[in-house]
Amino acid sequence: MDITNALKVTKKRVDSYRNKKRLKKYYLEEMKKGKSYVAIVLDGIMLRLIITFGFFLYFYIKTNDYLFSFVVAIQFFIIVNLLLYQINIVKLNKIIKRTNEVVAKEEILKDLLNKTPYEFIEYCYDVLENIGLEDLKMLHQRDVDMIGNFKGKSIGVKCLQYEDDYKVTIKDVKEFFLSLKKLDIESGAIITTSTFTEDIRDFLPKLQKHIRIYLLDKDSFIELIKKTELYPKEREIEKIIINRIRDRNKKIREYRKNLLSKGKSSKYIFLSIMIYFFGRATNYQKYYTIVSYFLLIIGLVSIIKNLIIFFRPEIEKNEDSFI
């Protein structure tokens, strides 16, 4: 029993370590705008080596002392590493914060659009209650979903669950305004998962003389959610990112598996031969030769891979389950 628990604890720690590495890699790639993790590491190593060699060369030219120049260059290498490390930590923390906000926003909007209209209104109710609107109650009228009190004044709320490509129009605002007038409500707020048309900004001041109307588009609504307990915690956001990484890796494995599938080996080799002989009859013989060799290599790799799987089928199982 103790061994089982020890194995579970070890597995949990290994998974936690791997997830931290995945997250760091994800954030670094975001910081470098899509550059691969390997390229980022190699760039960092090259930059440090170039700076160190520059210091070594400078002091060697000045002193003509190899050993002295080497020692000084090493000292500068350590200082540069410490400086770059601190700079990268600051930059990485900013990227982590910004990336987490983007991921949280995408996940919240996706979740809101997947809700039923009634669930969406209930969610808006929870958000408004969390930020301190008082005496909130559902109305479920055509143009007013709920009413409450805000800064001592009555307020009506309309929740519009729209896709991003459908904007709230002046017509929607006018209908909401008329409904507020009928109910003798002093102010109103329209919440949407989309945005508002530009002409609403010019039209809104005309209504403010009668009823003050607040417009909350998807960005404003997300900012409102941030002030509540409904906003995803850091651990939840990290879990979302890990799931995205797993989905991406799964797609890559499926693509790789399909690329090197058993049925395609002969096709690659046949196509390679055809392109090779066709290329000899054209003015671009070198280009076609390179392409034919490339296809031949893929074909041979596919054959070798499938032979290994044939003799050791457990490899395929492990490959499919690896994340």
ZINOR-V345283 format. One record per backbone hydrogen bond with DSSP energy under -0.5 kcal/mol. NH is the residue of the N-H (numbers start at 1). CO is the residue of the C=O. Records with the same first field share a line. If there is no record, write none. Layout:
NH=CO + CO
//
This chain:
5=1
6=2
7=3
8=4
9=5
10=6
11=7
12=8
13=9
14=10
15=11
16=12
17=13
18=14
19=15
20=16
21=17
22=18
23=19
24=20
25=21
26=22
27=23
28=24
29=25
30=26
31=27
32=28
33=30
34=29
35=32
40=36
41=37
42=38
43=39
44=40
45=41
46=42
47=43
48=44
49=45
50=46
51=47
52=48
53=49
54=50
55=51
56=52
57=53
58=54
59=55
60=56
61=57
62=58
63=59
64=60
66=64
69=65
70=66
71=67
72=68
73=69
74=70
75=71
76=72
77=73
78=74
79=75
80=76
81=77
82=78
83=79
84=80
85=81
86=82
87=83
88=84
89=85
90=86
91=87
92=88
93=89
94=90
95=91
96=92
97=93
98=94
99=95
100=96
101=97
102=98
103=99
104=100
105=101
106=102
107=103
108=104
109=105
110=106
111=107
112=108
113=109
114=110
115=111 + 112
120=116
121=117
122=118
123=119
124=120
125=121
126=122
127=123
128=124
129=125
130=126
131=127
132=129
133=128
134=149
137=147
139=145
140=145
141=144
145=157
146=157
147=137
148=155
149=134
150=153
153=150
155=148
156=187
157=146
158=189
160=158 + 191
161=159
162=160
166=163
167=165
168=195
173=169
174=170
175=171
176=172
177=173
178=174
179=175
180=176
181=177
182=178
183=179
184=181
185=180
187=154
188=212
189=156
190=214
191=158 + 189
192=216
193=160
197=168
200=197
201=197 + 198
202=198
203=199
204=200
205=201
206=203
207=203 + 204
208=204
209=205
210=207
211=207
212=186
213=211
214=188
216=190 + 214
217=215
218=194
221=217
222=218
223=219
224=220
225=221
226=222
227=223 + 224
228=225
231=225 + 228
237=233
238=234
239=235
240=236
241=237
242=238
243=239
244=240
245=241
246=242
247=243
248=244
249=245
250=246
251=247
252=248
253=249
254=250
255=251
256=252
257=253
258=254
259=255
260=256
261=258
264=261
265=261 + 262
268=264
269=265
270=266
271=267
272=268
273=269
274=270
275=271
276=272
277=273
278=274
279=275
280=276
281=278
282=279
288=284
289=285
290=286
291=287
292=288
293=289
294=290
295=291
296=292
297=293
298=294
299=295
300=296
301=297
302=298
303=299
304=300
305=301
306=302
307=303
308=304
309=305
310=306
311=307
312=308
315=312
316=313
317=313
318=314
319=315
320=316
321=317
322=318
//
